[in-house]
Amino acid sequence: MLQAIDTRELISLDILGYCLRGTFHRPAGDTSVSWSLPASALNRAPGGPAVLFLNSLALPRAAAGDSAVYWADAFALRGYPTFRFDLPGLGDSDGHASTDLLDVINTGGLAPATAAIAKELVGRGGYSSIILVGHCAGAVTAIFAAAAFKKCKGLILLDPYFHLPVINRPETRKKLSDWARRSTLGKFLSNLYDRARHLWLLLRGSTLPRNANTALLGKWKELSAAGIPVLLFQAARIKAQVGKPRVGEFDYTQHISKLAARKNNLAVKPIDRADHSFANRAGREVVRDESLAFLANNFPLPNTTSRTK
Amino acid sequence: MPAHPHPAAHLPEHPAYFPVPGAHLYTVLHEAPHPIARVLLVGPFASERHNTYIPWVRWARFLAERNIEVLRYDYRGIGESTGDFQSLTFDDWSEDIQLLSTFLAARTPEAPLVLHGLSMGAVLAGRAFDQCIANALLMWSPPINANLALRATLTRWVGLEQIFKFGAVRRSVSDYIRELEQGLPLEVDGYQWSTKLWQDSFAFAIPEALLSDQITSDANGRPVNITRLGKEAAPLGKGGSVGYDDLKDFAWLFQPQFDWIAGAATKSIHREQHASGH
């Protein structure tokens, strides 16, 4: 049994009373770096950034289709020390996730643990900054955590959402939606409904919907004001043009872009061939390439000449 | 730290890489000080791994807390294990079980070894058990063959795909199967299924003698149990969604299944003692 193989090492951290387990993707060109070494030995090239992946809702740290493993391997190959951790109660980590996990996440409940992991990585690894990567609910946690720890200097977000779920959606409504997707008449009526909602939206102007996650938007505002670089991916959405919300839905991307406009550090990348998981080949390749470009532009490595290109 | 109960006082858990030909398997050993039995958990396949991960880990911890040593792992090419998924075969995944069983059996040879498989894992565990590499076999929702497990995954994936598609763009399960049978690979939840995987899955079956729902032991007297999981056991059973069903309390399922394992271990020890004349 091995704790480490050529490119990866299995590690654990004691965070807020939990043993959190994760995987360290060793940077190419420096695969002798081991988390098990004393801090003084690990901290031999201080100043560089590191990347930290978070769980997407309740998925284990490998993420859908092992996409997080794929991206972490790619980032490490380019020279970025990359970590994937299971947050408390998720994956292999200790703790017991409660049945209201989504509510916990939407109110920033996993941010303290995330910020503590980032702090530990910076303290022990000597990294200058941490770039958080989060998908869907993981993106929500990433925003809350970045606002809580100043050395979180960048965000890569995949399909973040800024609203709270509508509680108790009636079963008949779900059945109606399913019927609308299957039948021609259903599609027609669905379009009509969307138009009516669009009209209502126009009448409301730029007022946020009632179920907007205002706490999260507040954190976004803080990060935008601080000028933190953010790369935001959007997958294809149901009944929507690429990069646009469905007709009748509030355009949160436009809203957060306006908030970030002053510092101009937000890049939005719609991927029409990706599904929400981004695990399909087309999706994961675009995320890999765009993320690497984002990292290179905003977080250059201290000694890029020695890294594998 | 809001909304988290106190961290459970778990027994030691040891994540590690286990070398196999051409790859490293990700394993987690749930140690028990003086185990009454050892269980090798052969989990769900490919994308099903992610949907069932939390209850699967909780099951391993449930057993370890009751003095059963557990080894769980990721199949070659899946999850935290290394390897190129699309080039792997059922023979490779069968080899994983053989190598891990040998490792686990050597740790505490006096404790009986139980194979426990779920869905595709049940097919692999059933076939391994048939080669006499364990003392007892527990199968949750075993399909007759690997193809039925793949079909179940495909059906679930197509259902999710259809949520995002309207009218003529929606494709059925049979459309995708037709493509696979015509030699085109299919990407399911991020995993590239090859035509060979699909074709091989028909013949990769659980030995018939192990498939009767009335079965209590095999021809050699080794205990066997089949448990069919319904919707109430989602996502271990049919359906369910990540972040909701996987966070449920499964004690109602785990307790009787633990009781069976403990009973099977006792029977195995008695059989061994009887065979050796003690």
Contacts between the chains, C-beta under 8 A, distances in Angstrom:
chain1	res1	chain2	res2	distance
A	1	B	14	7.4
A	1	B	16	3.8
A	1	B	17	7.0
A	1	B	18	6.0
A	1	B	27	7.1
A	1	B	29	7.8
A	2	B	16	6.0
A	2	B	17	4.4
A	2	B	18	7.7
A	2	B	19	7.0
A	2	B	24	7.1
A	3	B	16	6.2
A	3	B	17	7.5
A	4	B	17	7.5
A	5	B	17	5.2
A	5	B	24	5.1
A	5	B	82	7.0
A	8	B	17	7.9
A	10	B	15	4.7
A	10	B	16	6.6
A	10	B	17	7.1
A	10	B	26	8.0
A	12	B	15	7.9
A	16	B	1	5.1
A	17	B	1	7.7
A	17	B	6	7.6
A	17	B	7	5.2
A	18	B	4	8.0
A	18	B	7	4.8
A	19	B	7	7.6
A	19	B	10	7.9
A	21	B	13	8.0
A	21	B	15	5.9
A	23	B	80	6.5
A	57	B	242	5.9
A	57	B	243	4.1
A	58	B	53	7.8
A	58	B	54	5.9
A	58	B	242	5.1
A	58	B	243	4.3
A	58	B	246	5.6
A	58	B	247	6.5
A	59	B	50	5.2
A	59	B	53	7.3
A	59	B	242	6.0
A	60	B	49	7.8
A	60	B	50	6.1
A	60	B	53	4.5
A	60	B	79	7.2
A	61	B	80	8.0
A	62	B	50	7.2
A	62	B	79	4.9
A	62	B	80	5.9
A	63	B	50	7.6
A	64	B	47	7.2
A	64	B	50	6.1
A	64	B	189	6.3
A	64	B	190	5.7
A	65	B	47	6.6
A	65	B	189	5.3
A	65	B	190	1.5
A	65	B	191	6.0
A	66	B	78	6.9
A	66	B	79	6.2
A	66	B	190	6.6
A	67	B	190	5.9
A	69	B	79	7.8
A	69	B	80	7.1
A	88	B	1	7.4
A	88	B	4	5.5
A	88	B	7	7.3
A	89	B	4	6.3
A	89	B	54	8.0
A	90	B	54	7.1
A	91	B	53	6.4
A	91	B	54	7.9
A	91	B	57	7.4
A	92	B	13	7.3
A	92	B	15	6.1
A	92	B	28	6.1
A	92	B	57	6.5
A	94	B	7	4.9
A	94	B	8	6.3
A	94	B	10	5.9
A	95	B	4	5.7
A	95	B	5	7.7
A	95	B	7	5.3
A	95	B	8	7.1
A	96	B	4	7.3
A	96	B	5	5.3
A	96	B	8	6.0
A	97	B	4	7.7
A	97	B	54	6.8
A	97	B	247	5.5
A	98	B	3	5.7
A	98	B	4	7.0
A	98	B	5	7.0
A	98	B	247	7.0
A	99	B	244	7.6
A	99	B	247	4.8
A	99	B	248	6.9
A	100	B	3	7.0
A	101	B	243	5.7
A	101	B	247	5.9
A	102	B	243	5.9
A	103	B	3	7.7
A	104	B	2	7.0
A	104	B	3	4.3
A	104	B	4	7.7
A	107	B	2	7.5
A	109	B	1	7.9
A	109	B	2	4.9
A	109	B	3	4.9
A	109	B	4	7.6
A	112	B	1	5.7
A	113	B	1	6.8
A	137	B	243	7.4
A	181	B	162	6.9
A	181	B	163	7.3
A	181	B	165	7.2
A	181	B	166	5.5
A	181	B	167	7.8
A	181	B	170	7.4
A	182	B	167	7.6
A	182	B	170	7.3
A	184	B	167	6.7
A	187	B	166	5.8
A	187	B	167	6.0
A	236	B	164	7.2
A	237	B	164	7.6
A	238	B	163	7.1
A	238	B	164	4.8
A	238	B	165	7.8
A	238	B	166	7.8
A	239	B	166	6.9
A	275	B	161	7.5
A	275	B	164	6.8
A	276	B	164	7.6
A	277	B	189	7.1
A	277	B	190	6.7
A	279	B	189	6.2
A	279	B	190	3.1
A	280	B	187	5.7
A	280	B	190	6.2
A	281	B	187	6.0
A	281	B	190	8.0
A	281	B	192	7.6
A	284	B	190	7.3
